[in-house]
């Protein structure tokens, strides 16, 4: 599981960096700051992604989850979100540290 977390973490950090380069290029060309949001990227990779997610989450029993929480999460910059999720997965998947030295108290 740690190997899978590290691998997915590296992929997400790389995708976040590539997205940051693309967002920076777009900002230079448009002469203003512009970032691609998570919702925009979700709509790009999964056709009908946000609408389908809304239909599943915005049911009467889960309506409290959609409006304040999911809408805010879908408006975050995709590159920064991917980078932070990747860093979290890399931290969770790191190998445990081996003790250095020996115990002198024995």
C-alpha positions in Angstrom: 0.0 0.0 0.0 2.9 2.4 0.7 4.3 1.7 -2.7 1.0 2.6 -4.3 0.6 5.7 -2.2 4.2 6.8 -3.2 3.5 6.1 -6.9 0.2 7.9 -7.0 1.8 10.8 -5.0 4.6 11.2 -7.5 2.1 11.2 -10.4 0.0 13.8 -8.7 3.0 16.0 -7.8 4.1 15.8 -11.5 0.6 16.6 -12.7 0.4 19.5 -10.3 3.7 20.9 -11.6 2.6 20.5 -15.2 -0.7 22.2 -14.5 1.1 25.0 -12.8 3.3 25.5 -15.9 0.1 25.5 -18.1 -1.7 27.9 -15.8 1.4 30.2 -15.8 1.6 30.2 -19.5 -2.1 30.9 -19.8 -1.7 33.8 -17.3 1.1 35.3 -19.3 -0.8 35.1 -22.6 -4.0 36.5 -21.1 -2.1 39.2 -19.2 -3.8 38.3 -16.0 -3.9 35.6 -13.4 -6.0 32.6 -14.4 -6.1 29.1 -12.9 -8.0 26.0 -14.1 -10.3 24.8 -11.3 -10.9 21.2 -10.2 -14.4 21.4 -11.7 -13.1 22.5 -15.0 -10.5 19.7 -15.1 -13.1 17.2 -14.0 -15.4 18.3 -16.9 -12.4 18.0 -19.3 -11.5 14.5 -18.3 -14.9 13.1 -17.5 -17.7 14.3 -19.8 -20.7 15.3 -17.7 -18.5 14.9 -14.6 -19.7 17.8 -12.4 -23.3 17.3 -13.4 -23.2 13.6 -12.7 -21.4 14.2 -9.4 -24.0 16.8 -8.4 -26.9 14.4 -9.3 -25.3 11.8 -7.0 -24.4 14.0 -4.1 -27.2 16.6 -4.1 -29.9 14.2 -3.0 -32.2 15.4 -0.3 -30.3 13.5 2.4 -26.9 14.8 1.3 -27.9 18.4 0.2 -25.8 19.8 3.1 -22.7 18.3 1.6 -23.0 19.7 -1.9 -23.6 23.5 -1.5 -21.1 24.6 1.1 -18.4 21.9 0.8 -18.3 20.4 -2.7 -18.9 23.7 -4.5 -15.9 25.2 -2.6 -13.7 22.2 -3.3 -14.5 22.3 -7.1 -13.5 25.9 -7.3 -9.9 25.3 -6.0 -7.0 25.5 -8.5 -6.4 22.1 -9.9 -2.6 22.3 -10.0 -2.3 23.3 -6.4 -4.8 20.7 -5.3 -3.0 18.0 -7.2 0.4 19.1 -5.8 -1.0 19.1 -2.2 -2.7 15.7 -2.5 0.5 14.2 -4.0 2.6 15.6 -1.2 0.2 14.2 1.3 0.3 10.8 -0.3 4.1 10.9 -0.5 4.2 11.7 3.2 1.8 8.9 4.1 3.7 6.4 1.9 7.2 7.1 3.2 9.3 4.3 4.5 9.7 4.1 8.3 13.0 5.3 9.6 15.4 2.7 10.9 17.0 3.5 14.2 20.6 4.7 13.9 23.2 3.4 16.3 22.6 1.1 19.3 21.2 1.3 22.8 24.0 2.1 25.3 21.9 1.3 28.4 22.2 -2.5 28.2 
